[in-house]
């Protein structure tokens, strides 16, 4: 089932405001429970974790910055 434009906008906002900070806290907490890794290994892990969250949620963010395709044509021209 495809999400409507409004649902994707709301879900993307929820992901960015609530989900992403929670993901960061969980990732840092898990890495801090392990013994200190060498810097050359720790940096790629943090880079991977910083990018990896977006791939499963890519469908939520598609087209969110564009005009609402379901809105009447006059409403799209005003923005």
VEXDREN-2710 file (C-alpha; in Angstrom, 1 decimal):
% VEXDREN-2710
k/r/px/py/pz
1/UNK/0.0/0.0/0.0
2/UNK/1.4/3.3/-1.1
3/UNK/1.5/6.1/1.5
4/UNK/-0.3/9.4/0.6
5/UNK/1.8/12.6/0.3
6/UNK/0.5/13.9/3.6
7/UNK/1.2/10.6/5.4
8/UNK/4.8/10.6/4.0
9/UNK/5.4/14.2/5.1
10/UNK/4.1/13.4/8.6
11/UNK/6.1/10.1/8.8
12/UNK/9.3/11.8/7.6
13/UNK/8.9/14.5/10.2
14/UNK/8.4/11.9/12.9
15/UNK/11.4/10.0/11.7
16/UNK/13.6/13.1/11.8
17/UNK/12.4/14.5/15.1
18/UNK/12.0/11.3/17.1
19/UNK/13.5/8.4/15.3
20/UNK/16.8/9.7/14.3
21/UNK/17.8/11.0/17.7
22/UNK/16.7/7.7/19.2
23/UNK/18.8/5.8/16.6
24/UNK/21.8/8.0/17.5
25/UNK/21.4/7.3/21.2
26/UNK/21.1/3.5/20.6
27/UNK/24.0/3.4/18.3
28/UNK/26.3/5.4/20.5
29/UNK/25.2/3.4/23.6
30/UNK/25.9/0.1/21.9
31/UNK/29.4/1.2/20.7
32/UNK/30.2/2.6/24.1
33/UNK/29.5/-0.7/25.8
34/UNK/32.3/-2.3/23.8
35/UNK/35.9/-1.9/24.6
36/UNK/37.5/1.1/23.0
37/UNK/38.1/0.4/19.3
38/UNK/41.1/1.8/17.4
39/UNK/40.3/5.1/15.8
40/UNK/40.9/3.8/12.3
41/UNK/38.1/1.2/12.9
42/UNK/35.8/3.4/15.0
43/UNK/35.5/6.1/12.3
44/UNK/34.2/3.9/9.5
45/UNK/31.7/2.3/11.9
46/UNK/30.3/5.7/12.8
47/UNK/30.2/6.7/9.1
48/UNK/28.4/3.5/8.2
49/UNK/25.9/3.9/11.0
50/UNK/25.4/7.6/10.1
51/UNK/24.3/6.6/6.5
52/UNK/22.7/3.2/7.1
53/UNK/19.6/4.6/8.8
54/UNK/18.4/6.3/5.6
55/UNK/18.4/3.3/3.3
56/UNK/15.4/1.4/4.8
57/UNK/13.5/4.7/5.1
58/UNK/14.2/6.0/1.6
59/UNK/10.6/5.5/0.5
60/UNK/9.3/7.8/3.2
61/UNK/11.4/10.8/2.0
62/UNK/10.8/10.4/-1.7
63/UNK/9.1/13.5/-3.1
64/UNK/8.4/15.1/0.3
65/UNK/10.1/18.4/-0.7
66/UNK/8.0/18.7/-3.9
67/UNK/4.5/20.1/-4.3
68/UNK/1.6/17.9/-3.3
69/UNK/0.7/15.9/-6.4
70/UNK/-2.8/15.2/-5.1
71/UNK/-3.6/18.9/-4.6
72/UNK/-5.6/20.9/-7.2
73/UNK/-3.4/22.6/-9.8
74/UNK/-4.2/26.1/-8.5
75/UNK/-2.8/25.2/-5.0
76/UNK/0.4/23.9/-6.5
77/UNK/1.0/27.2/-8.5
78/UNK/0.7/29.4/-5.4
79/UNK/3.8/27.8/-3.7
END
